[in-house]
Amino acid sequence: PLRPNVLWLVAGLLAAVTVFELAVTLPNPPGTHPDALQTLAILALVLAWSGCVAEPTLRFWIASIGRPVVQKARLRALSLGYAGLVAVLLFAGFGGAAASSVPSRIAIQLVALVTVPLLWFGFSPPAWLRRLWREPEEEALREAIQDLLLFSPDRETLARRALEWALRLTGGDSGLIVGADGDVLATAGLSGKEAGRLAQELPLRAEELVAFGPPGGPAAIVHGLQLTDGSGSLIVSSGRFTPIFGSDEVGRLRLYAAAVTAGLDRVVLTERIAALEKTKSEFLNLASHELRGPITVLRGYLSMAAAGALGPVPDKLQAVLPVLAAKTEEMKSLVEQMIDAARLEEGKIELKPVHADLRDLVREAVANMRPLADERHQLVVEGSEQPVPVEVDRDRIGTVITNLISNAIKYSPHGGEVVCRVGRERRLGKVEVIDKGVGIPAADMTRLFTRFGRIDQPETRSIQGTGLGLYLSRELARLHGGDVTARSQPGHGSTFTLLVPVREGEA
């Protein structure tokens, strides 16, 4: 592709050389030795032809730099093939006596024979050769597809990376990806105006693949993308060194477009899930803060009634006041769980660590839970006689222990002992909460510590709860550098273990 004035200059030069050569050689009878002028005319003609062939030969080699692997190989095969033809012609025509020797003639014939497969490989390389050329690039392609399917953070980034590889696979010079709503998600080698025009002019048929060349323009491959929210398109346009696309490029793009579709859909689903999670967190935050006020009022009046500030309390009411107070505390605990879960999602939980004895925290939690345990449940505290010094947020770790004891009571509908065992294990303080309840099937253990995760069993369907307790307990323990684990056997109860680091210097 040269400028028009250059093309006219070259055409004029060729015409002049041709006329000159014909004028000085035609009068010469056959079989006579050419004179100096005729030799000059032949030399001029050969040099002009060689220059016309050598110019694109050099241009192809330069253009191959940075191209996709198959296109690079094809351009260089053409370059070498035509360079061989030029070398043979120049050496045979002007090599003199050296070109007439037997070894030179054999070498010339061999070079001429080598140019045949080189030109063949450049124009129409077989499938096995294409595979051989692509082999070094296949690992990079697999990594690119994995990135599309798993790691690209948003649609624009994914579309941009996808388009880079689409051009690399086909050897196209430009392209774009159009979303289901008609918006251009990514462009390469095109201005915004050109991309918009191309998106409107080319047939964006999502049900089939189209390869065509618009009049006066480059060839293009349009592949439909069947996205979740509608039909989009992947468009690759040819350039100066890829005037048309063949079946190989079309087939490669067809396979790659399936990965692009899956990647774009994954990003959309991920964004929708993130939006739902954000909405859920906002609802938890709002609902829990709205419930705080009424619960605070209830706690205040119950406390005043228990203290006699509201007048004499009948004996029957006096008997149920501790239960009402405990239930109010349970409601407060549920609301605090909802608030903490929302704060965890936002990364806004702040710990206030203080020195404490883990045994004291267990005793406090058991004392708070005794009013909720009826005569069928016995809360037992066992543990080391030696202190278990830790540095924790007392309220947060107290919440964890209370959650574990509350679950042990609730999920032991037929009663039995709930044992809270405190001890040390190397550098960790350990609290085990052991019950004789319904237990947890092995298949359900993976859902145990998930947010809103609840185990559906006939014996426990009537038990109230948010499904946040164990999730929150584990996250709070991990914020302290510890963990919450569980082991269970259906029908024989469960053991939940809280681990927190022993205070530094005491380990």
N, C-alpha and C positions, 0 to 999 in steps of 0.2 A: 504493500500500500504506500505508494509514493505520491508526492504532490503533483498536481496536473502539469505544472511547468517543467518539472523534472522528467515526467513521462514523455512530454513532447520533445524535450531535448534528446532523451535516449532514443526515441523513435526516429528522429531526424538523423542522429548519428548512425543508427543501423541502416537506414535507407541509403545514406551517403556511402557507407562502407560497401553495401551490397552493389550499388550501381558502379562504384569504382572497380570492384572485383570483377564484375561481369564485363565491364568495358575493356579491361586489360587482358582478360584471359580468353574470352570467346574467340577473338581473331586467331588465337594461337592454334595451329593444327595439332591433332591428337598425336601423342608419342614424342613430342618435342620437349626438351628441357626448358622449364620456365626461366625467364630472364630475371634480373634484379627487381624490376617494377612489378612483374607478376608475383614474385615471391613476397614482395611487400604487401600486395593486395591480399594474398592468401593469409599472411600473418595478421593483417588488420582484421580480416573477417573472423579468424580463429580467436583472436584476442577479444573482439567485440562479443562474440558468442560466449566465450569463457567468462567475461565480465558479467554478462547478463545472468549466467548460471551461478557464478561465484558470489554475487551480491546476496541473493536469497539464501545461499548455502551458509554464508557467514551470519546473516540475519536470523536464520533458524537456530543456529547454535547459541547466539546471544539470547534469543527469546526463550530458549529452553531453561535458562537459569531461573530457579525459583518456581518452576511449573510443577503441576501434579506429576507423580512418578511415571504414569503411562504416557502422558502427553510429552514429558521431557524426553523419554526414550524414543518416541516416534519422531519428534523434531530432530533429535540428534542422529537417528538412523537416516532420515532424509538428507541431513547435512553431510554426513559421511559418504552416503551413496553418490550424491551429485559431485562432491569434492573428488571422489575417485574417478568419475567420468572426466572431469576437467583435467585432473592430473594425467590420466591416460592420454587424452588428446594432445595436451601440451608436450608431454615427453615423446610421444610417438611422432609428432609433427616436427619438433625442433630439437630432438635429442641427437640428431646427426648419426654418426657412425655408432655411437653408444647404443642408440635405440635399435640398430640393425642386428646386434649380436643375439645369439640364441638365448643366453640367460635373460637378457633384457626383454626379449619378446615373450618368453615364458612368464616373467614377472608381470608384464603388461596384461597378458591374458588372465593371470590369476587375480589381479586387481579388478579387471573388468568383471570376472565371475563373482567376486565378493560383492560388487555393487548391486547385483541382482537381488540377493536376500535382504540387503540393507534397504533397498527401495521398497521391496515387498513388505518388510517389517514396518516401514514408515507409513505406507498407504493402507495396509490391511493386515495388521499383526494377528496371528492365530490366538485362540483362547488360552492355550497352554503357555504362550509367551507372555501374554498379559498377566496371567497368574504369577509367573516367575518375576516379572517386573514389580508386581504389587507386594510380593512377600515381605520385603523390609518394612512396608507401610501398614501391614495388616494389624500389628500390635497397637500402633497408634490409633488406628480406626476403631479397634475394640475398646480402647480406653475412652475415645471420644463418645462412642455410643453409651458406655457405662455412665459417663458424665451427664449425658442427656437424660438418661433414665433415672438417675439417682441424685445428682448433686447440683444441677443448675438451679440457682435460687429464685429466678423469676422468669416470666415469659420472654421478656425482651432479651435478657442475657442468653437464655436457651436458644431463642431464634437466631441470634447473632452467631453463636457457636455452630449451630446446625447449618447455617448458610455457608459458613467458611468451608465446612467439609463437603457440602453439596457441590460447591465450585471445584473443590480439590478432586472429587471423584469423577466429575464429568469434564474438567478442563475448561469450564465456562469462564467468561470474563466478568460477568455481572449477574445479579439475581436479586430476588426479594422473596419474603415470606409474608403472605396475607392471612390475617386472622378471619374468624367466622363473621365478624361484624364488618369486614371490608377494610379494617385498618391495616396499614403496613407495619408489621412487627419488626422487620429487619431488612436492611438493604446492603448491597455491596457493589461498588463500581458504578453507582447511580446516584444522581442528585435526588433530593426529595421530590422535585417536580417531575423528573423522568420516571421515578418509581411510581408515582401516582398515575401518570399517563399509561405506563405499561400495565399496571394493575387493572385499569379500566379497559384497555384495548384487547388484552389477551383473554381468551375464553377460560374462565375459572371454573371448569367443570370438574366437580369433585368425584364423579362416579367413574372417570376413566383417565388414562394418561394420554396426553397429546404431544406429538412432536411435529413442528411445522416451521415454516419460514415466512414471515409476513413480507409482502412486496416491498422492496427497498430497504429492508431491515435485516437484522441478524436472525439466525434460527433460534428457537427457544423450546425448552421442554417445560410443560406445565403438568404438575402432578397434584391431584386433589388430596387434601388432608381431611379425613372424616373425624372432626373434633367433637368433643362432648357437647359443646354449645353451638354447633353448626359446621358448615363446610368452609374450609380454608384452602390455600394453595401454596405450593412450593414452585417457584419459577426460576429457571436457570437460563440465561441468555448466552449465546455464543459470542465469539470475538474474532479478532483478525486472524488468529492462528487455529481457530476451531470454527470454520465456516458452517459446518453441519454437525449434528450429533448422530452417532450410529447406535445400533441395537445394544452394544455393550454399555455405553453411557446411560441409555434409557433403562436397561435392566438394573444397573447398579443403583441408580437414583430411586427406582421403584422399591428396592429392598430398604434403602436408607430412609425413605419417606415414612415407612412403617414405624421406625424408631423415633423419628421426629414427632409423629402424631402421638405416640405413647408418652413421649417426654412432655409435650405441651399439655396433654390431658392431665399428667401427673401434677404439673405445676398448678393448674387450675384447681384440681381437687385439694392440693395442699393448701392453697390460699383460702379455699372455702372452709376447710377444716380449721385453719387458724382463725378465720373470722368467727366461726361457731364457738371455738374455745374462748375467744375474747368476749363474745356476747355472754357466754355462760359465766365467765369470771365476773363480768360487770353485774350480772343478775345476782350472783352470790353476794357480792359486795353490797349491792343496794338492799337486797332482802335482809341480810344479816344486820345491817346498820338500822334498818327500820324496826326490826324485832328487838333490838337492844333496849329501846326506851320502855316499852310495856313490861319487859322482864325486870328491868331495874325497879319499876314501880311495885310490881308484885313482891320482889324480894324485900323491898323496904317495908311494906305493910305487914308482911309475914314476920319480919324481924321485930317490928313494933308490937304485934300481937303476942309473940312469944315472950317479949319482955314485959308484958302487962301495960304498955303505954296506951292501949286502946280500951282499957278496962278489964274487968274479970273475964277470964276465958273459961267456958264450960269444959267439964272434964272430957267429954267426947271429942271436942275440938282440940283440946290440949293434946290428946293422944295422936291426932293425925297431923298436927302442925309440923313435927319433924319430917314426916313423909312429904308434905307439901313443900317444905323448904328444900328437901333433897331433890324433888322433881323440878323445882324451880332452878336449882343449881344444875340439874341435868340439861334443862332447856338452855341455860346460860352457856353451858359447855358446848352444846350443839351449835349455838350461834357463834361462839368463839372459833369453833372448828371451821365454820363457813368463812369467817373473816380471815383466819390464818391460811386457809386453802387459796383464797383470792390473793392474799399477800405473797404466798409462795409463787404463784404464777407470775406475779409482777416483780418478784425478787426484792420485796420490801420488808421482809421479816428481819428484825434486829434483835440479837441476843444480848442479855445483860448478865454475863456470867459472874457468879460469886462462889466463894468456898462453901462447901456443904458436905454433909455426911449422907451418903446414898441411903443408909438405913433410915434416917429421919424422914427423907422424902417418901419412902415407902410407907412408913407409919402414918404420915399425914394423909396420903392418898387412901389408905385403908380406912382411917377414921372418917373421911368424907364419904366413903362408899358404904359404910355399915348400915345407915338408915335405908338404903335401897335393897339390902340383902334380907330376905325373909328368913323364917325359921328353917327352911330347907337348905339354905346356903350358910356355910361356916367359913369366915375369912380367917386364915391362919397366916401368921408371919413367922418365917424361919430365917435364920441367917447367922453370919459370922459374929462372934463376940467382939471382934476387932473393928474399928471404924473403917469405912470405905470412903476415903477422901476424894472428892471430885470437884471440878470447877465448871459449874453449869448454870444455865438460867433456871432458877428454881421453879418458876411458873410453867415454863415450857416442858421441862422434864416431869414435873408433877402432872401436867396434862397427859403426857405419854403413859405414865404409870396408871393414872385414873382410867384412860381409855382401855388399857389392857385388862384391868380388873373388871370394868363395866362389861366388856365383851365376854369375859369368863363367866360372869353371873348370868348375862342374857342368854348365852348359848349353852347353858346348863339347865334346861327347863325342868328337869327332874330333880334338881338340887345336887348336893354333894359339896365336898370341900373345895375351896379355891385357895391354893397355897401360893403365897408370895415369898420367894426365897431370894435372899440378898447375899452376895458374896463377891469374891475377887477371882479373876482369871488372868494371871500374869499382869499385864499393864492395863487391864480393863476391869471396870466395875460392872457387875452383872446382876440383873434382876430377872428372875424367872417367875412367870405367872402360869400356874398349872391348874387345869380344871379337869373334871370327869364328864364333860358334856358330850354333845353329839359328834364332835370331830369334823374334819374337813377331808373330802375325797382328794386323792392325789391329783386328779385332772383339774381341780379347781384352785390348786395352790398358786398358779400363775396369776390369777385374778385377784388374789387376796389383798395385795398392797396397792392396787390401782385406784385411781380416783373414781368415786361412785361405784366401785366394784363391790357387789354383794353376791354371796353364795346362796343359790336357790335350793332349799331343801324343805321337804314337807314339814319337818319339826320346827323350822325357824321362820316360816313365811309370815307369821303374825308378829314377829319382832320388828319394832320400829327402829329406824336409823337412816342416816344420810349416805352411808357408804364412804364417808370421808375419814373416819377415825383411824384406821390402820394406815391409810395413805399418809395422813398428816403425822402420825406417830413416827413412821419410818423416816420421813423427810426431816422432822425436827431432830431425831436422833443423829441423822447424817450431818446436819448442820453443826452438831457438837463433835463431829469426828467419830461417831459411833454407828450403830445400826440396830434394827429390829428384825429378828428372824423368827421363823415358826416351824414347828414339826407337829404332825397330827396323825391320828389313826381313827378312821370313822368308827363311831360307837364307843370309843375308849378315851375321848378327850383330846385336848391340845395343850401344847406348851409354847408360850410366846416368851422370847428372851430379848431384853433390852441390854445393850452394851454401850458403855460410855468410857472414855479414857480416864484413868486414875490421875489425880492431880500431879503435875510435874514435880519431881523431887520425892514423890511418895511411892512411885512405881516399884 
